[in-house]
Amino acid sequence: MKKLGFGGMRLPRLVENDPKSIDQAQVNEMADHFINQGFTYFDTAYPYHQGLSEGAFKKAVVDRYPREAFLLADKMPTFSVFKTEDYERFFNEQLERCGVEYFDYYLLHNLGEKNYASSVKLGGFEFMKKLKEEGKAKHIGFSFHDKAELLDEILTKHPEMEFVQLQLNYIDWESESIQSRKCYEVARKHNKPVIVMEPIKGGGLANPPEKAQELFKAYNKEMSYASWAIRYVASLEGVMMVLSGMNSFNQLKDNTAYMSDFKPLNEEEKEIILKVVDIINESIAIPCTNCQYCVDDCPKKINIPAYFSVYNSYHLYGDRNFPAMHYDRQSHGRGKASECIECKACERHCPQHILITEKLKLVAGAFEK
């Protein structure tokens, strides 16, 4: 199985700001090229393109190719499940939307603290095991955007989950809010194959700063910036698939070209990536090093470094990577940025001499509108 997957969250559109205006003709053309190049994995979900992504893949793939020609992954919308009966209802609707009798890979979608608790309470894991036993899901797993500690808990308590889908990319590798490396290491500890989402950080790494572009082009002027990001995660041990939300035929042609005969990053390329990370980090809005010195004495228990990490990502990449969702996750059980009382205990401990109370106002303004 080739390691590139066709993600259905950012399909080409006829009208740029209308997610429902899927360019079906272009999706069909892209699916044809994808399959003709030997790729098979298509990934969709119930809410993508306001509920139309599943149908777009039905038209492009399911209706036009034999079932054995492709692998289809879909996800249970855990955030919309409020009673146990909802699992069956959503799943049957997804089978109909996609026009299939089974999914090759089926996931509990977006297991964070809240959705995990709900899935435990309402029997989500039991439902997944039932699907596997009945042959309606060949492989079961979950997607995850939260702390590594929670991921470890889920995989410990639910070893029946066969794989995990994680946000991994070279700029989030050491991020305190995303915790790419930490989550990857937990998956490796539990010996679970990893499917990668957001390898290009919502498209942000396809257009890095000019100094980074110069480094990439000096090494190989033919390689796209996106190719560095995808090959970075595809080179990690235990990664079985890298999803790319390709929204044009040109993007798909580029990705399939270098992933058809995938070659892991060599040592020189890895060093270039490290330099690019430094270049990108130089342009961050808040120069926080995540030393955690500011946290201990905060009377409101504000997770300052995590908020700064989310804000820096937002400053660099805008709304591409759901920063509001990541901000909300950091605030569970902790004070929000707006709850700062300006006692400045944090600033007295900050070795970077950041005006933390002022920066928290920026964070609150961005995410507590």
N, C-alpha and C positions, 0 to 999 in steps of 0.2 A: 504494500500500500504506500503510494507516494505521499509525502508529508504535507502537502499543501491542501487546505480545505477551502471551499467556496462558502464564505459567510453571507447570510441572507439579511443582515441588518442594514446594509447600506447599498442597496441595489440601485442601478441607474434610474433617473427620474426624467419625466418629460417636462415637469415644472419644478424648478430647483427647490422651492420652499414647501412643496406639497408631497409628503411622504406616501400618499396614496396614488400618486401619478407615476406608477412604475412603468418604465419603458420595456414592455414585455418583449418586443421584437429584439431589443439589444440583449436582454437576459437570455433569450433563446439562443442567440448567436454566441454569447459567452459560454453558455452551458455546452454547446456543441464543441467549441474549441477546447474547453476544459476536458471533456470526456475523450475527445479525439487525441489529446496529448497524454492520455493514460491516467488522468486524475479521476477520482471517484467520489470524494467525500463532500456532501452538501449539508450545511448547518442552518437551521432556521429556528424560529420560536414563535409562540402564540402572539405576542404583542408587536413583533417587528413590522414596520411599515403600517402601523395602526391596524394590524390583523390581516394584511394582504400578502405578506412574504411567503407564507406556506402555500397559498394558491399560486403564486408566481412560480415557485419551484415545481408545483404540480404540472403547470402548463409547459414549462421549459424542459422538465426532466421526466417526471413520472408518466405523462401522457405520450412521450415521444421515444422512450427507451425501455428495453426489457428490464424487469426488476433487478436482475443480477448484474446489471451494468453500472449500478451506482449504490452508494451508501448514503442513507438519509438519517440525520440527527435532528431531533426536536426536543422541546423542553416543556415540562409541566409548570404553568405560571403560579408558583407557590404563593405569590403576593396577592392573588385573586381567589385563593381557596379559603373558604370560610367555614365549610362543613365537609365531613368525610365524603359525602356523595359527590362533591364537586370534582374529585379526582377522576372518577369514571366519566363524568359528563364532559370535562375538558378533553380527556384522552380520546374519547370517541369522536368528538368534534374535530380534533386534530387529525385523526385517521381519515375522516371524510374530507377535510380541507386539503390534505396532501394526496388523497386518492390511493392510499396504501393499506395493506392489511397488518403491517408491522413496521416498527422503526429499528434500524440497525443499532443506533445509539439513542438512548432516551435519558434525559437529565431532569432532576429537580432544579428548577431555574433560580439562580441567585440566592443561594443559601447564606444569608448573613445571620446575625444573632436572632432577629425577629422571625425571619422565615424558617429558620431551623427549628426554633421552639414550636412554631405552628405546625411544621411537618411532623414533629414528634407527637404532638398532642392529637393531631387529626389522622394519624396513621399513614403518612406519606411514604415512609420507608417500607411498610408492609405492602402498600399498593405497588411500589416499584418491584418488590420481590415477586409479587403475584404476576405482574406483567412478564417478568423474566421466565417464570415457571410455565406460563401459558404460551410462550414464544412470540408474544406481541412486542417485546423489546429484547433484542438479541444481547445487548450490553447495557447495563444501568450505571449511572453515575450522577454527578451534580456539578453545576457551575458555582463559583465562589468568588466573592469580593469582600473579604473581611480579614481579620487578624489571624496570623498563623496559629496562635494558641487555640482558637475556635476550630480551625481546620483539623488540628491534631485531635481534638475532642471528638469531632464528627467521625473521622476515619478510625479512631479507636473503638467507638461505640457501634459503628456500622461498617464492619469489614466486608459486608456483601456489596458495597459500592465498588465497582470495578475500575473506575477511572475518575479523574477530577479535571475540570476545566478551569484554568487559572489565567489571570491577567499577568503576562510576563513580557517585559521589553527592557532594553538596556538602560533607559532613563529611569524606570521605576524599580530597577533591581535592588537598590538600597533605600528606596522611599519608605519613610516611616508610616505613611498613610496607606500605601498600596501593599507594601511588604512582599514584593515579588520573590526575592531570594528566599526569605524565610518560609513562605508558603511552598515554594518549589522544594525546599529541603524537607519539609514535612511530608510532602507527597512521596519523595524518594525514600524517606524513612519507612513509610508504610508500603513501599514497593508498588505504588499505583502509577500507571501510565498517565501522562499529562497531555491534555489538549490545550493549546495556547490560544487565548483570545487577546485582542488589542496589541499585537506585536509591533504595530506602527503607531500606537497610541492615538487611535482615531484619525490617523493621517498626519499627525504632527511631526513624526520622524521622517516623513517623506520630503520635508522641506526644512532641514536643519539650518542653523546659523551659517553665514557665509564662510567663516573660518573653518567650520566643520566640513562644509562642502569642498573646500580646497583640499583638505586632508584626504577625503574620500577620492576625489578626482585625481589627485597626485598618485594614488596607488593604482587605480583602475578607472579610467574615464568612461568606460563602457557600462559600468555597474550603476544601477539606479540607487538613490539613497534608501528607498524602501527595501531594496534587496539586502542591504547590510542589516537592517532591523530584523527581517524575517529569517535570514540565515543565522543571525545571532542566537535566536531562541531555538531554531531547528537543530542547532549544533549541540544543545544541551542533552545530556544523557537522560533517557526516560521520556523524552518528548516524542509522542507518537503522531501528533498532527498539529499544524499551525494554521489557524483560520485567518483569512484575509477578507475583509468586507470590501470587495472590489466593485467600484461603481462606474467603471467604464471598460470597454473592450481593450483599450490600450493598457490599462493597469493589469488586466488578466493576462494579456500576451506577455508582458514583462515578467510577471510572477511565474508563469508556467515555463518561461524560457530557462530561467536559472534553477528552478526547482525540479525540472524534468530529470536532470542528472545532478542531484544535489551533492554539493561538496561542503563539508563543515568548514568553519572558519579556521584558518591556520594561525599560528602564534603572532605573526606580524599583524594580521587583520584584527586579532583580539586587542593588541596594543593600540591600534588606531581607534577602535571603539572606546577604549578607556580615555583616550585624549579627547574624543568627541564629547563624552559625558562631562569631562571637566569644562569644556568650552560652553556647553549648554548650561551647566550649573553656575558658570560665571555671570550669566545674564539673568539669574533668578532675582525675584523682587525682594525677598527677605533672606539674608545670608545665615540662616539657622543651620547649625551642624548636628542637631539632634543629640546634644550632650545630656539633656534631661535635667540639668541643674535648676531650671526655672520651675519645674513641676512640683517638687517636694513641699515647698512652703506655700503654695497657692491655696488660699482659703476656700476658693470656689472649685478646686480640683479641675481647672481648665487644662485640657490636653494641648498645651501651647505648641510643641514641636509638630504634632500631627496636623493641627490647623494650619500651621505655616507651610507644611509640605503640600497640603491640598491647595492652598492659595497660590503657591509657587507654580504648581501644575496649571492652575487656572490662568495665571498671568502669562504663561508661555504658550498654552495650547487652547485657551478659551473653553468653550463648552463641549469640546470634542469627546472628552473622556468622563462625562457625567460627574463633574466635581461636586455638585450639590449633594449627590448621593453619598460620596465619600466623606463630605463634611458632616452629614447627618450621622453617618456611622461612628465617627470619632466622638460624637457628643452623647452617645448612649452611656448613661450613668455618670456623665461628667458635666461640668459647667460649659455653657455656650460661650462663644467669644464675647457676646454682648453682656455677659454677666460679670465681666471684669470690674472690680471696685476701685481699680487704680491705686492699690496699696503699694505697688512697685517692688514687692518682695522678689518677684521674678527678675526684675532688672538688676537688682543688687547681686544676683548670682550669675548673670549672663556673661560668659567670657568673651562673647562677640560684641558686647556693649550695644545690643539691639534695643531700641526704644519699644519694648514689647507692648506696653499699653496702647501706644499709638498704632502699632501694626495690627493689634487685635481689633481696633475699630475698622480698619480696612477689611479684615476678614469678615466681621459682622456685616458690614455694608454689602459685601459680595454675596453672602450666603444666607442672610437672615432678612431678606427683603420682604 
